[in-house]
Amino acid sequence: MPARDRPAEDMRLLVQSIRDCAIFMLDPLGRIVSWNAGAQRIKGWAAEEIIGRHFSVFYPSEDVTAGRPATELAVAAADGQWEEEGWRVRKDGTRFWAGVVITALRDEHGGLRGFGKVTRDLTERRSMARALDERGMLLARLIEAQERERRRIANDVHGDTIQSMVAVGMRLRLLESRLRDAPLPREYADAVHGIDEAVDAAADRLRELAFRLRPPEEGLVASLAAYMETVMAGTGVRCELRHDLDAEPPAEAAITVFRVCQEALTNVARHAGASSVTVSLVSLDRGVHVRVRDDGVGLARPGGQAGHFGLVEMRERAETAGGWWDIKGERGAGTTVEFWVPAVPRRLP
C-alpha cells in the first residue's frame, strides 16, 4: 500500500473497529454505504443485511410516516449537521433511546457526497436520569395514588353496590314466584323475570369492572397469569405467558406493564377473533419489554384506529412512564402490541 494511502486506511480500520458507537455513511439519497462493528452491535444488522437499504429503517413507523428521515437529511445538508435524541429501532423491532448526529459530507467543490451518521445508545443513561428527576418521582406518586383509588372503588363496588343488586335480585325472584302462583296474567311474572335478568347482567358487568380495577398484588407474572386465565375463560382463546425477567420490576413499572397488557388482552377477548394469544416479558435495557401477539383478524388500518380509546390509553401509559408503545398487524394475520417501560427503582422522599 502506498504510504500516502496508509492514513486513510488506518482511519477506516479505526472506525470499523469502534463498538460503542454506530458509525456509518449514507449516500445523498439516504442509502447506507458503510457499516461498522458498533452499528452491528447497537442496531443488530450485519453489514451484508443493511448496506444498500434506506436509513429510515431505523426509525419508528410514526416518524417515517411524518417524513422525519427526509427532513433530517435536508436540515443536515442545509446547515451542515443535524443532532437530536430520540427513539430508534433495532433489527428485532425493539426501540432504544439514541443520541444521533448526521453530518453532511462535501467534496472540495462543495458538492454533496453523502452523510456521516453517528448513533449512540443512551437508553440506560436516560432510564437512570428519569429515575432521579422530579417528573419520574411525580409519576411514581401518581401511579400509586391511581392504584389506591382503583382499589377503593373496586372494594366499594364489590362490597356495596353488587351486594345491593344481589339482594334486589333475590327479592325479584321471590316476587316472580308469588306472581306465578297468583291468579294474574302471565306477563306480570315474565316482566319481573326480565327485570331480574337485567339486574343479574348488570351485577356481572360490575364484577368484571371490579376485577379490572384491582391492581396486581402477587407479583407481575403471577398477576398477569391470573388475569389471562380469568379474562379468556369461556372465549376459546388459548393463552401462553412467557417470561424471562431478571427480577421483579419496581411497583410503578409492574403496574404500567400490567395495565397495558390488561387492555391489550381485553381487546383480544372482545374484538380480535383469535384462537390464541401469547404474552412475553423480557428484561431489556434496564426495563421490561413486552409483546402481546394474537392470531386474529389483524388491523383494519396501519397503527390501528387512531381515536380508539384503548389504544390511546395504552400508548399514553407506556410513554408517560418514559417508554414506547407500538401496534402492528396485517389484515387477517393477527396483531402484535409491543412496548417497553424502564424498570429502574425510584427513590421517593
C-alpha positions as CSV (number, residue, x, y, z in Angstrom):
1,M,0.0,0.0,0.0
2,P,1.4,3.5,-0.9
3,A,2.5,5.5,2.1
4,R,0.1,8.3,1.2
5,D,-2.9,5.9,1.4
6,R,-1.9,4.5,4.8
7,P,-3.6,7.2,7.0
8,A,-6.9,6.8,5.2
9,E,-6.7,3.0,5.6
10,D,-5.8,3.4,9.3
11,M,-8.8,5.7,9.8
12,R,-11.1,3.2,8.1
13,L,-9.9,0.4,10.3
14,L,-10.3,2.6,13.4
15,V,-13.9,3.5,12.5
16,Q,-14.7,-0.2,11.6
17,S,-13.5,-1.4,15.0
18,I,-15.3,1.1,17.2
19,R,-18.1,-0.8,19.2
20,D,-19.5,1.9,21.5
21,C,-21.0,4.0,18.6
22,A,-22.7,3.1,15.4
23,I,-20.7,5.0,12.7
24,F,-21.7,4.7,9.1
25,M,-22.1,6.6,5.9
26,L,-25.2,7.4,3.7
27,D,-25.3,8.4,0.1
28,P,-27.0,11.7,-0.8
29,L,-30.4,9.8,-1.0
30,G,-30.0,8.3,2.5
31,R,-29.0,4.8,1.4
32,I,-26.4,3.1,3.7
33,V,-23.0,2.6,2.1
34,S,-20.8,1.6,5.1
35,W,-21.3,-0.1,8.4
36,N,-19.0,-0.5,11.5
37,A,-18.9,-3.1,14.4
38,G,-20.7,-0.6,16.7
39,A,-23.6,-0.3,14.3
40,Q,-24.0,-4.1,14.2
41,R,-23.8,-4.3,18.0
42,I,-26.3,-1.5,18.6
43,K,-28.7,-1.9,15.8
44,G,-28.5,-5.7,15.2
45,W,-28.0,-5.8,11.4
46,A,-24.9,-7.3,9.8
47,A,-23.2,-5.2,7.1
48,E,-24.4,-7.5,4.3
49,E,-28.0,-7.2,5.5
50,I,-28.2,-3.5,5.7
51,I,-25.9,-1.9,3.2
52,G,-28.0,-0.5,0.3
53,R,-31.1,-0.1,2.4
54,H,-32.5,3.3,3.2
55,F,-31.7,4.6,6.7
56,S,-35.4,5.2,7.5
57,V,-35.5,1.5,8.5
58,F,-34.1,2.7,11.9
59,Y,-37.0,5.0,12.6
60,P,-40.3,4.2,14.3
61,S,-43.2,3.9,11.8
62,E,-44.8,7.1,13.0
63,D,-41.6,9.1,12.3
64,V,-41.4,7.6,8.9
65,T,-45.0,8.5,8.1
66,A,-44.3,12.0,9.3
67,G,-41.3,12.3,7.0
68,R,-38.7,12.8,9.6
69,P,-35.8,11.0,8.0
70,A,-36.0,13.1,4.9
71,T,-36.4,16.3,7.0
72,E,-33.3,15.4,9.0
73,L,-31.2,14.9,5.8
74,A,-32.5,18.2,4.4
75,V,-31.5,20.1,7.5
76,A,-28.1,18.4,7.7
77,A,-27.5,19.3,4.0
78,A,-28.5,22.9,4.6
79,D,-26.9,23.6,8.0
80,G,-24.0,21.1,7.8
81,Q,-25.3,19.0,10.7
82,W,-28.4,17.6,12.4
83,E,-28.3,16.5,16.1
84,E,-31.0,15.1,18.4
85,E,-32.1,12.4,20.9
86,G,-35.0,10.1,20.1
87,W,-36.3,6.6,19.7
88,R,-34.7,4.4,17.1
89,V,-35.5,0.8,16.0
90,R,-33.3,-2.3,16.2
91,K,-33.4,-5.2,13.7
92,D,-35.7,-7.2,16.1
93,G,-38.2,-4.3,16.3
94,T,-37.3,-3.2,19.8
95,R,-36.6,0.5,20.3
96,F,-33.7,2.3,22.0
97,W,-33.1,5.9,23.0
98,A,-30.4,7.2,20.7
99,G,-28.2,10.2,20.5
100,V,-27.9,10.9,16.8
101,V,-25.6,13.2,14.8
102,I,-25.9,13.5,11.0
103,T,-23.1,15.4,9.2
104,A,-23.2,16.5,5.6
105,L,-20.0,15.4,3.7
106,R,-19.0,17.6,0.8
107,D,-16.1,17.4,-1.7
108,E,-13.6,20.1,-2.4
109,H,-16.0,21.8,-4.8
110,G,-18.9,21.9,-2.2
111,G,-20.8,19.0,-3.9
112,L,-22.8,16.8,-1.5
113,R,-21.1,13.4,-1.3
114,G,-23.4,12.0,1.3
115,F,-23.7,12.0,5.1
116,G,-21.8,10.6,8.1
117,K,-24.1,9.3,10.8
118,V,-23.1,8.6,14.4
119,T,-25.5,6.9,16.8
120,R,-25.1,6.2,20.5
121,D,-27.3,4.0,22.6
122,L,-28.4,6.3,25.5
123,T,-31.2,4.1,26.9
124,E,-29.6,3.2,30.1
125,R,-28.5,6.8,30.8
126,R,-32.0,8.1,30.1
127,S,-33.5,5.5,32.4
128,M,-31.2,6.4,35.2
129,A,-31.8,10.1,34.7
130,R,-35.6,9.6,34.8
131,A,-35.3,7.5,38.0
132,L,-33.9,10.6,39.7
133,D,-35.8,13.5,38.1
134,E,-38.8,15.2,39.6
135,R,-41.1,14.1,36.8
136,G,-40.2,10.5,37.4
137,M,-40.9,10.8,41.1
138,L,-44.2,12.5,40.4
139,L,-45.1,9.7,38.0
140,A,-44.4,7.1,40.7
141,R,-46.6,9.0,43.2
142,L,-49.4,9.4,40.6
143,I,-49.4,5.7,39.8
144,E,-49.5,4.8,43.5
145,A,-52.4,7.2,44.0
146,Q,-54.3,5.9,41.0
147,E,-54.0,2.3,42.1
148,R,-55.0,3.2,45.6
149,E,-58.2,4.9,44.3
150,R,-58.8,2.0,41.9
151,R,-58.6,-0.4,44.9
152,R,-61.0,1.7,46.9
153,I,-63.6,1.9,44.0
154,A,-63.3,-1.9,43.4
155,N,-63.9,-2.6,47.1
156,D,-66.9,-0.2,47.2
157,V,-68.4,-1.7,44.0
158,H,-67.9,-5.3,45.2
159,G,-68.8,-4.8,48.8
160,D,-71.8,-2.4,48.5
161,T,-73.2,-1.9,45.0
162,I,-73.0,-5.6,43.9
163,Q,-74.3,-6.9,47.2
164,S,-77.3,-4.5,47.0
165,M,-78.0,-5.7,43.5
166,V,-77.8,-9.3,44.6
167,A,-80.4,-8.5,47.3
168,V,-82.6,-6.9,44.7
169,G,-82.3,-9.9,42.5
170,M,-83.4,-12.2,45.4
171,R,-86.5,-10.1,46.1
172,L,-87.4,-10.0,42.4
173,R,-87.2,-13.8,42.2
174,L,-89.4,-14.1,45.2
175,L,-91.9,-11.7,43.7
176,E,-91.8,-13.6,40.4
177,S,-92.6,-16.8,42.2
178,R,-95.6,-15.3,44.0
179,L,-96.9,-13.7,40.8
180,R,-96.8,-17.1,39.1
181,D,-98.7,-18.7,41.9
182,A,-101.3,-15.9,41.9
183,P,-104.3,-15.8,39.6
184,L,-102.8,-13.0,37.5
185,P,-101.8,-12.7,33.8
186,R,-98.5,-14.5,33.0
187,E,-97.0,-11.3,31.5
188,Y,-96.6,-9.8,35.0
189,A,-94.3,-12.6,36.2
190,D,-92.5,-12.6,32.8
191,A,-91.9,-8.8,33.2
192,V,-90.4,-9.3,36.7
193,H,-88.3,-12.2,35.4
194,G,-86.9,-9.9,32.7
195,I,-86.0,-7.2,35.2
196,D,-84.3,-9.9,37.4
197,E,-82.2,-11.0,34.4
198,A,-81.2,-7.4,33.7
199,V,-80.1,-6.9,37.3
200,D,-78.1,-10.1,37.2
201,A,-76.4,-9.0,33.9
202,A,-75.6,-5.6,35.4
203,A,-74.1,-7.2,38.5
204,D,-71.9,-9.4,36.3
205,R,-70.6,-6.3,34.4
206,L,-69.9,-4.7,37.8
207,R,-68.0,-7.8,38.9
208,E,-65.9,-7.6,35.7
209,L,-65.3,-3.9,36.4
210,A,-64.2,-4.5,40.0
211,F,-61.9,-7.3,38.8
212,R,-60.3,-5.0,36.2
213,L,-59.8,-2.2,38.7
214,R,-57.9,-4.2,41.2
215,P,-54.1,-3.7,41.0
216,P,-51.6,-6.5,40.7
217,E,-50.8,-7.8,44.2
218,E,-48.9,-11.1,43.7
219,G,-46.1,-10.0,41.5
220,L,-46.2,-9.1,37.8
221,V,-46.0,-12.6,36.3
222,A,-48.5,-14.2,38.8
223,S,-50.9,-11.3,38.4
224,L,-50.8,-11.5,34.6
225,A,-51.2,-15.2,34.6
226,A,-54.3,-15.0,36.8
227,Y,-55.8,-12.2,34.7
228,M,-55.2,-14.1,31.4
229,E,-56.9,-17.2,32.9
230,T,-59.9,-15.2,34.0
231,V,-60.4,-12.8,31.1
232,M,-60.0,-15.6,28.5
233,A,-62.2,-18.1,30.3
234,G,-65.0,-19.2,28.0
235,T,-63.6,-17.4,24.9
236,G,-61.9,-20.5,23.5
237,V,-58.7,-18.5,23.1
238,R,-55.5,-20.4,24.0
239,C,-53.2,-18.4,26.3
240,E,-49.5,-18.6,26.8
241,L,-47.3,-16.4,29.1
242,R,-43.6,-16.4,28.6
243,H,-41.2,-14.6,30.9
244,D,-37.5,-14.0,31.3
245,L,-37.2,-11.3,33.8
246,D,-34.0,-10.6,35.8
247,A,-36.0,-9.5,38.8
248,E,-39.5,-8.3,39.8
249,P,-39.8,-4.8,38.4
250,P,-40.4,-1.8,40.7
251,A,-44.1,-1.2,41.6
252,E,-44.7,1.6,39.1
253,A,-43.2,-0.3,36.2
254,A,-45.1,-3.5,37.1
255,I,-48.4,-1.7,37.3
256,T,-47.8,0.1,34.0
257,V,-46.9,-3.3,32.3
258,F,-50.0,-4.9,33.9
259,R,-52.4,-2.2,32.9
260,V,-51.2,-2.1,29.2
261,C,-51.3,-5.9,29.0
262,Q,-54.8,-5.8,30.6
263,E,-56.1,-3.5,27.9
264,A,-54.4,-5.5,25.1
265,L,-55.8,-8.8,26.4
266,T,-59.3,-7.3,26.8
267,N,-59.2,-6.2,23.1
268,V,-58.1,-9.7,22.1
269,A,-61.0,-11.3,24.0
270,R,-63.6,-8.8,22.6
271,H,-62.5,-7.9,19.1
272,A,-59.7,-10.0,17.7
273,G,-61.5,-13.2,16.7
274,A,-58.3,-15.0,17.7
275,S,-57.7,-18.7,18.6
276,S,-54.5,-18.0,20.6
277,V,-52.6,-15.2,22.3
278,T,-49.1,-15.1,23.6
279,V,-47.7,-12.6,26.1
280,S,-43.9,-12.4,26.5
281,L,-42.0,-10.4,29.1
282,V,-38.2,-9.9,28.8
283,S,-35.7,-7.8,30.7
284,L,-34.1,-5.4,28.3
285,D,-32.2,-2.1,28.6
286,R,-32.9,-1.8,32.3
287,G,-36.6,-2.2,31.6
288,V,-39.3,-4.6,30.7
289,H,-40.0,-5.4,27.0
290,V,-43.4,-6.9,26.3
291,R,-45.1,-8.4,23.2
292,V,-48.8,-9.4,23.1
293,R,-49.4,-11.4,19.9
294,D,-52.6,-12.9,18.7
295,D,-53.6,-14.7,15.5
296,G,-56.9,-12.9,15.0
297,V,-58.3,-10.6,12.3
298,G,-55.5,-8.1,12.4
299,L,-55.9,-4.3,12.0
300,A,-58.2,-2.5,9.6
301,R,-55.5,0.1,9.1
302,P,-51.8,0.6,10.0
303,G,-51.4,1.7,13.6
304,G,-55.0,0.7,14.4
305,Q,-57.8,3.2,14.9
306,A,-56.2,6.5,15.8
307,G,-59.1,7.5,18.1
308,H,-59.7,4.2,19.7
309,F,-59.6,4.9,23.4
310,G,-58.0,1.7,24.4
311,L,-55.1,2.2,22.0
312,V,-54.6,5.8,23.1
313,E,-54.6,4.7,26.8
314,M,-52.0,2.0,26.2
315,R,-49.7,4.4,24.3
316,E,-50.1,7.1,26.9
317,R,-49.4,4.8,29.8
318,A,-46.1,3.5,28.2
319,E,-44.9,6.9,27.0
320,T,-45.8,8.7,30.3
321,A,-43.7,6.0,32.1
322,G,-40.7,7.0,29.8
323,G,-41.1,4.1,27.4
324,W,-42.6,3.4,24.0
325,W,-45.5,1.6,22.5
326,D,-46.4,0.2,19.1
327,I,-49.0,-1.9,17.4
328,K,-48.7,-3.9,14.1
329,G,-50.9,-6.3,12.3
330,E,-51.8,-7.1,8.7
331,R,-55.4,-7.6,8.0
332,G,-56.2,-11.3,8.6
333,A,-52.7,-12.1,10.0
334,G,-53.1,-11.2,13.7
335,T,-52.0,-8.3,15.8
336,T,-48.9,-7.5,17.9
337,V,-48.9,-4.9,20.7
338,E,-45.3,-4.2,21.7
339,F,-44.0,-1.8,24.3
340,W,-41.1,-1.2,26.7
341,V,-41.0,0.7,30.0
342,P,-38.0,1.5,32.2
343,A,-37.7,-0.5,35.4
344,V,-35.2,1.5,37.4
345,P,-36.3,1.8,41.1
346,R,-37.1,5.3,42.1
347,R,-36.1,6.8,45.5
348,L,-39.0,8.6,46.8
349,P,-38.6,11.1,49.7
